[in-house]
Amino acid sequence: MYKKYIVRLSQEERSICQEVIKNLKGSSQKARRAQILLKADADGPGWPDAKIAEAFNCRVQTIENLRKRLVTEGFELALEGKKRQERNEARFESA
């Protein structure tokens, strides 16, 4: 199957993901994203999205979204996720 967004992690990014998983640094979501990125890495295991989704009990769309975020927004945002905006901040910005 053709993939629009290919995950290619650098050696440094791979070691950051492995460190997160090994030490369980950050949230459980962060550790899960690190595991998914490692499995999706084209220069690593290169698992298909369906196999990753089955292994981590999530939807294929979740894997596709993470791939897209990595390519379009960068490694840091893909691993950390987007931060929610505070409600009060949103009110002041729209005014």
Secondary structure, DSSP 8 states (H G I E B T S, - for coil): ---SS-----HHHHHHHHHHHHHT-S-HHHHHHHHHHHHH-TTTT---HHHHHHHTT--HHHHHHHHHHHHHH-HHHHHH------HHHHHHHH-
